[in-house]
Amino acid sequence: MALEFTDDNFQSTALESDQLVVADFWAEWCGPCRMITPIIEELSKEYDGTVKIGKVNVDNNPQISGKYSVRSIPTILLIKNGEVVDKHVGVISKQALADKIENHK
């Protein structure tokens, strides 16, 4: 199951991680966000133990969303060694996201 990133745990869970982190910025009311939720869940199982994959609810976590200038959702950030190494805005296929993960692992 995908992790839940929050304003309180993002620093320790995502930015200080020694693994690649995939953070999906979403909201419950967002249709396209609901379309990629199953993809995020599947990839979190497939990469369990090697990549941290989680979700950030933008309505509940305004600090992280603001820090990374998330203006449209879904937005997916790939973070390595505390730095954003890739960003995707909008719906993405499972294969395309898996390719991005493999490129940065």
Wavefront OBJ file of the C-alpha trace (Angstrom):
o trace
v 0.000 0.000 0.000
v 1.220 3.494 -0.831
v 2.553 5.574 2.032
v 0.786 8.700 3.211
v 3.106 11.689 3.101
v 2.086 14.641 5.274
v 3.409 18.067 6.185
v 4.652 16.483 9.424
v 6.460 13.426 8.000
v 7.615 14.551 4.539
v 11.069 15.671 5.672
v 11.916 12.423 7.471
v 10.034 10.000 5.208
v 10.707 11.455 1.755
v 13.521 14.000 1.761
v 15.835 12.065 4.085
v 15.176 8.697 2.424
v 18.081 6.752 0.951
v 15.668 5.335 -1.639
v 14.028 6.971 -4.631
v 10.717 8.539 -3.555
v 7.622 8.900 -5.723
v 5.147 11.417 -4.294
v 1.693 11.648 -5.864
v -0.008 14.965 -5.058
v -3.791 14.434 -5.224
v -7.213 15.309 -3.790
v -10.366 13.276 -3.235
v -12.435 15.538 -5.508
v -9.982 15.201 -8.438
v -11.192 12.818 -11.169
v -7.812 12.343 -12.890
v -6.252 11.685 -9.459
v -8.684 8.818 -8.907
v -7.689 7.421 -12.318
v -4.049 7.010 -11.307
v -4.642 5.812 -7.730
v -4.696 2.121 -8.798
v -1.432 2.670 -10.706
v 0.224 4.190 -7.633
v -1.014 1.287 -5.481
v 0.231 -1.356 -7.945
v 3.652 0.253 -8.284
v 3.980 0.623 -4.500
v 3.576 -3.160 -4.210
v 5.923 -3.918 -7.108
v 8.672 -1.624 -5.790
v 8.132 -2.389 -2.101
v 11.470 -2.231 -0.303
v 13.320 -0.517 -3.161
v 11.325 2.673 -3.881
v 9.128 4.657 -1.479
v 5.848 5.441 -3.193
v 3.245 7.552 -1.477
v 0.485 10.093 -1.753
v 0.135 13.688 -0.564
v -3.414 14.962 -0.090
v -3.072 18.618 -1.173
v -6.145 19.678 0.812
v -4.682 18.352 4.077
v -1.014 19.220 3.456
v -0.715 22.784 2.118
v 2.899 23.267 3.250
v 4.372 20.534 1.028
v 2.129 21.482 -1.879
v 3.228 25.104 -1.599
v 6.904 24.268 -1.181
v 6.910 22.333 -4.470
v 4.580 24.798 -6.266
v 1.950 22.146 -6.950
v -0.696 24.118 -8.856
v -2.358 21.299 -10.823
v -3.136 17.780 -9.737
v -2.284 15.049 -10.107
v 1.378 16.017 -9.876
v 3.973 13.305 -9.363
v 7.419 14.174 -8.039
v 10.379 11.811 -8.094
v 12.792 12.713 -5.311
v 16.295 11.364 -4.885
v 18.703 12.444 -2.151
v 16.282 15.166 -1.092
v 16.072 16.756 -4.547
v 13.326 16.606 -7.174
v 14.798 14.715 -10.140
v 11.619 14.425 -12.230
v 8.110 15.865 -12.281
v 4.952 14.882 -14.141
v 1.682 16.812 -14.156
v -1.507 15.039 -15.226
v -2.497 11.451 -15.833
v 0.297 9.014 -16.665
v 0.252 5.364 -17.676
v 1.669 2.701 -15.393
v 4.399 1.868 -17.915
v 5.426 5.512 -18.362
v 5.685 6.017 -14.601
v 7.571 2.734 -14.190
v 10.008 3.916 -16.899
v 10.596 7.163 -14.978
v 11.216 5.177 -11.791
v 13.693 2.881 -13.537
v 15.543 5.889 -15.007
v 16.162 7.325 -11.535
v 16.522 4.237 -9.335
l 1 2 3 4 5 6 7 8 9 10 11 12 13 14 15 16 17 18 19 20 21 22 23 24 25 26 27 28 29 30 31 32 33 34 35 36 37 38 39 40 41 42 43 44 45 46 47 48 49 50 51 52 53 54 55 56 57 58 59 60 61 62 63 64 65 66 67 68 69 70 71 72 73 74 75 76 77 78 79 80 81 82 83 84 85 86 87 88 89 90 91 92 93 94 95 96 97 98 99 100 101 102 103 104 105
